[in-house]
Amino acid sequence: MAEERDDPLMVRAVEKAFRVLTTFDASHPRQTLTQIAERTGLDRSAAQRFIHTLTQLGYLRKDTRSKAYELTPKALSLAYQYSRSSPLVLRTHPYLSHLNRTTEEAISLTVLDDSDIIYLSRYLSPNVLDTDVNVGSRLPAYCTAGGLALLSALPDEQVDALLSRSQLRAFTSKTIYDLDGIWRQIRTVRERGFALVQEQIYSGDISIACPIVSPDRQMLAAVSLGASKFRYDEETLVQRFVPTLIAAARSISQVIPG
């Protein structure tokens, strides 16, 4: 935040408007003026002006009975424009779609955003992997297959800095969230070329992922496959899908910009 305050080109009004928009999530789908002011750190008068502007622009709407605000479908337009213009999303589509069809398992494309991963593409399994992960979902990097694959492609000092910003906690009884344990996993990914996690966030989930790196070894994204532990054990999943996943990651690295 100090760096932002020292940035003479930063337009504070725009930053505050986005601060309002990003308060809405699955836990806070509807919020009153008071709640938005509290969550953004804005005073009530400033929050009201930004809410009014966003409502007039069509990104928020107000329920006349509860007086609470919620996002409108227009908020999806930015995500749609990204998905239709991103070279990363567009050029990986044929490969990820093929993986999805041939494996019949959930296939995802993720990138790092600070200490989280964001899902840019998601191809669901007909075998139904019961999680709430969709395009745009954010999950911690330290305990996801895609996240560990991405961390493995970074220099150690960058990994240390990212982990220091992470809110390390357990999501299940099997979540590895101590620094020594996380580093052991990252080193294993570097040795094997792929990440494997089991029930780190969702019970019954087992996932593998490979980093996608440019020809000059710059980290670009990760491709992952998620399945159910009721259908595969670790050995079977690795033998059946890892060679295909690694081959896809290598092919993708040749067609997306660095």
C-alpha positions as CSV (number, residue, x, y, z in Angstrom):
1,M,0.0,0.0,0.0
2,A,2.9,2.4,0.7
3,E,4.1,1.8,-2.8
4,E,0.7,2.7,-4.1
5,R,0.5,5.9,-2.1
6,D,3.9,6.9,-3.5
7,D,2.7,6.4,-7.1
8,P,2.0,9.8,-8.7
9,L,0.2,8.2,-11.6
10,M,-2.3,6.3,-9.5
11,V,-5.9,7.6,-9.9
12,R,-7.3,7.1,-6.4
13,A,-10.9,7.4,-7.5
14,V,-10.5,4.4,-9.8
15,E,-8.8,2.4,-7.1
16,K,-11.6,3.1,-4.7
17,A,-14.3,2.2,-7.2
18,F,-12.6,-1.2,-7.8
19,R,-12.3,-1.6,-4.0
20,V,-16.1,-1.3,-3.8
21,L,-16.6,-3.8,-6.6
22,T,-14.2,-6.4,-5.1
23,T,-16.0,-6.5,-1.8
24,F,-18.7,-8.5,-3.4
25,D,-18.1,-12.3,-3.3
26,A,-19.7,-15.6,-2.4
27,S,-19.7,-14.6,1.3
28,H,-21.0,-11.1,0.7
29,P,-23.3,-11.2,-2.4
30,R,-25.5,-8.4,-1.0
31,Q,-24.3,-5.5,1.2
32,T,-25.7,-2.4,2.6
33,L,-24.0,1.0,2.4
34,T,-22.7,0.6,5.9
35,Q,-21.2,-2.8,5.2
36,I,-19.5,-1.6,2.0
37,A,-18.0,1.4,3.8
38,E,-16.7,-0.9,6.6
39,R,-15.2,-3.4,4.2
40,T,-13.6,-0.8,1.9
41,G,-12.3,1.4,4.7
42,L,-14.1,4.4,3.1
43,D,-16.1,6.9,5.0
44,R,-19.9,6.6,4.5
45,S,-20.1,9.7,2.3
46,A,-17.3,8.5,-0.1
47,A,-18.7,5.0,-0.2
48,Q,-22.1,6.4,-1.1
49,R,-20.7,8.4,-4.0
50,F,-18.9,5.5,-5.4
51,I,-21.9,3.2,-5.0
52,H,-24.1,5.7,-6.7
53,T,-21.7,6.0,-9.6
54,L,-21.4,2.3,-10.1
55,T,-25.1,1.9,-9.9
56,Q,-25.6,4.6,-12.5
57,L,-23.1,2.8,-14.7
58,G,-25.0,-0.4,-14.4
59,Y,-22.5,-2.5,-12.3
60,L,-24.5,-2.4,-9.1
61,R,-28.2,-2.4,-8.3
62,K,-30.1,-1.7,-5.1
63,D,-32.9,-3.9,-3.7
64,T,-35.6,-1.4,-2.8
65,R,-36.9,-3.5,0.1
66,S,-33.7,-4.5,1.8
67,K,-31.7,-1.4,0.7
68,A,-28.8,-3.8,0.0
69,Y,-26.6,-3.6,-3.2
70,E,-25.5,-6.5,-5.4
71,L,-23.5,-6.9,-8.6
72,T,-25.4,-6.9,-11.9
73,P,-24.7,-9.2,-14.9
74,K,-22.9,-6.3,-16.5
75,A,-20.0,-7.0,-14.1
76,L,-19.4,-10.1,-16.2
77,S,-18.6,-8.0,-19.2
78,L,-15.0,-7.4,-18.1
79,A,-14.4,-11.1,-17.6
80,Y,-16.0,-11.9,-21.0
81,Q,-13.8,-9.3,-22.8
82,Y,-10.7,-10.8,-21.1
83,S,-11.6,-14.4,-22.2
84,R,-12.2,-13.3,-25.8
85,S,-9.0,-11.2,-26.1
86,S,-6.4,-13.0,-24.0
87,P,-3.8,-14.8,-26.2
88,L,-3.1,-17.2,-23.3
89,V,-6.7,-18.3,-23.0
90,L,-7.4,-18.4,-26.7
91,R,-4.2,-20.3,-27.7
92,T,-4.4,-22.9,-25.0
93,H,-8.1,-23.7,-25.7
94,P,-7.5,-26.4,-28.3
95,Y,-4.9,-28.2,-26.1
96,L,-7.0,-28.0,-22.9
97,S,-10.2,-29.1,-24.7
98,H,-8.4,-32.1,-26.2
99,L,-7.0,-33.0,-22.7
100,N,-10.5,-32.8,-21.3
101,R,-12.0,-35.0,-24.0
102,T,-9.3,-37.7,-23.9
103,T,-9.0,-37.9,-20.1
104,E,-12.6,-37.2,-19.2
105,E,-11.3,-35.4,-16.1
106,A,-11.4,-31.7,-15.1
107,I,-8.8,-29.6,-16.8
108,S,-7.8,-26.1,-15.7
109,L,-5.4,-23.3,-16.7
110,T,-4.2,-21.1,-13.9
111,V,-1.8,-18.2,-13.3
112,L,-0.4,-16.6,-10.3
113,D,-1.9,-13.4,-8.9
114,D,0.2,-12.4,-5.8
115,S,-0.1,-15.3,-3.4
116,D,-3.2,-16.9,-5.1
117,I,-3.9,-18.7,-8.3
118,I,-6.7,-17.6,-10.6
119,Y,-8.5,-20.0,-12.9
120,L,-8.5,-18.7,-16.4
121,S,-10.0,-21.7,-18.1
122,R,-11.9,-24.7,-16.6
123,Y,-13.1,-27.8,-18.5
124,L,-15.4,-29.9,-16.4
125,S,-15.4,-33.7,-16.1
126,P,-18.4,-35.8,-17.1
127,N,-17.5,-37.9,-14.0
128,V,-18.4,-34.8,-11.9
129,L,-15.7,-33.5,-9.6
130,D,-17.8,-31.9,-6.8
131,T,-16.0,-28.6,-6.1
132,D,-17.1,-25.0,-6.5
133,V,-14.1,-24.0,-8.7
134,N,-15.0,-22.0,-11.8
135,V,-13.4,-19.6,-14.1
136,G,-12.3,-16.6,-12.0
137,S,-12.0,-18.6,-8.8
138,R,-9.0,-17.8,-6.6
139,L,-7.3,-20.4,-4.4
140,P,-4.0,-20.2,-2.4
141,A,-1.0,-21.2,-4.3
142,Y,0.8,-23.0,-1.5
143,C,-1.8,-25.9,-1.3
144,T,-3.0,-26.4,-4.8
145,A,-1.4,-28.5,-7.6
146,G,-1.5,-25.5,-10.0
147,G,0.0,-23.2,-7.4
148,L,2.8,-25.6,-6.5
149,A,3.6,-26.1,-10.2
150,L,3.8,-22.3,-10.6
151,L,5.9,-21.8,-7.5
152,S,8.4,-24.5,-8.7
153,A,9.2,-22.3,-11.7
154,L,10.1,-19.3,-9.7
155,P,13.4,-18.4,-8.1
156,D,13.7,-19.2,-4.4
157,E,13.7,-15.6,-3.3
158,Q,10.4,-14.9,-5.1
159,V,8.9,-18.0,-3.5
160,D,10.0,-16.9,-0.1
161,A,8.5,-13.4,-0.6
162,L,5.2,-14.9,-1.9
163,L,4.9,-17.3,1.0
164,S,5.6,-14.5,3.5
165,R,2.5,-12.7,2.1
166,S,0.3,-15.9,2.2
167,Q,-2.2,-16.6,4.9
168,L,-1.1,-20.1,5.6
169,R,-3.9,-22.2,7.1
170,A,-5.4,-25.7,6.9
171,F,-8.5,-26.3,4.8
172,T,-8.7,-30.0,5.6
173,S,-7.0,-32.2,8.1
174,K,-4.5,-33.1,5.3
175,T,-3.5,-29.5,4.2
176,I,0.2,-28.9,4.3
177,Y,0.6,-25.4,5.4
178,D,3.9,-25.2,7.3
179,L,6.8,-23.6,5.4
180,D,9.1,-26.7,5.6
181,G,6.3,-28.9,4.2
182,I,5.5,-26.5,1.4
183,W,9.2,-26.2,0.5
184,R,9.5,-30.0,0.4
185,Q,6.6,-30.1,-2.1
186,I,8.1,-27.4,-4.3
187,R,11.5,-29.2,-4.4
188,T,9.7,-32.5,-5.3
189,V,7.9,-30.7,-8.2
190,R,11.2,-29.4,-9.5
191,E,12.6,-32.9,-9.4
192,R,9.6,-34.7,-11.0
193,G,8.3,-32.0,-13.3
194,F,4.8,-32.1,-11.9
195,A,2.9,-31.4,-8.7
196,L,0.5,-33.8,-7.0
197,V,-1.8,-32.9,-4.1
198,Q,-4.5,-34.8,-2.3
199,E,-7.3,-33.4,-0.3
200,Q,-5.5,-30.1,0.4
201,I,-8.6,-27.9,0.0
202,Y,-11.4,-30.3,-0.9
203,S,-12.0,-33.8,0.6
204,G,-11.8,-36.6,-1.9
205,D,-9.9,-34.5,-4.4
206,I,-6.6,-35.5,-6.1
207,S,-4.9,-33.2,-8.6
208,I,-1.8,-33.1,-10.7
209,A,-0.3,-30.0,-12.5
210,C,2.6,-29.1,-14.7
211,P,4.1,-25.6,-15.1
212,I,4.0,-24.0,-18.6
213,V,7.3,-22.2,-19.2
214,S,8.5,-20.3,-22.2
215,P,11.5,-21.4,-24.2
216,D,13.7,-19.1,-22.1
217,R,12.4,-20.6,-18.9
218,Q,10.0,-17.9,-17.9
219,M,7.0,-19.1,-15.9
220,L,3.7,-18.5,-17.8
221,A,0.9,-20.6,-16.4
222,A,0.0,-24.1,-15.2
223,V,-2.2,-26.8,-16.6
224,S,-3.8,-29.1,-14.1
225,L,-6.0,-32.2,-13.9
226,G,-8.4,-32.8,-11.1
227,A,-10.0,-36.2,-10.3
228,S,-11.7,-38.0,-7.5
229,K,-9.8,-40.2,-5.0
230,F,-12.7,-42.6,-5.2
231,R,-11.7,-43.3,-8.9
232,Y,-7.9,-43.1,-8.8
233,D,-5.1,-43.7,-6.3
234,E,-1.9,-41.7,-6.6
235,E,0.1,-44.3,-8.6
236,T,-2.7,-44.9,-11.1
237,L,-3.3,-41.1,-11.6
238,V,0.4,-40.5,-12.2
239,Q,1.0,-43.4,-14.6
240,R,-2.2,-42.7,-16.6
241,F,-2.1,-38.9,-16.9
242,V,1.2,-37.3,-16.1
243,P,3.0,-38.1,-19.4
244,T,0.0,-36.6,-21.3
245,L,-0.1,-33.5,-19.1
246,I,3.6,-32.9,-19.4
247,A,3.4,-33.3,-23.2
248,A,0.5,-30.8,-23.3
249,A,2.4,-28.3,-21.2
250,R,5.4,-28.5,-23.5
251,S,3.3,-28.0,-26.6
252,I,1.4,-25.1,-25.1
253,S,4.7,-23.4,-24.2
254,Q,5.5,-23.1,-27.9
255,V,2.3,-21.3,-28.9
256,I,1.7,-18.8,-26.2
257,P,3.6,-15.5,-25.8
258,G,6.2,-15.1,-23.1
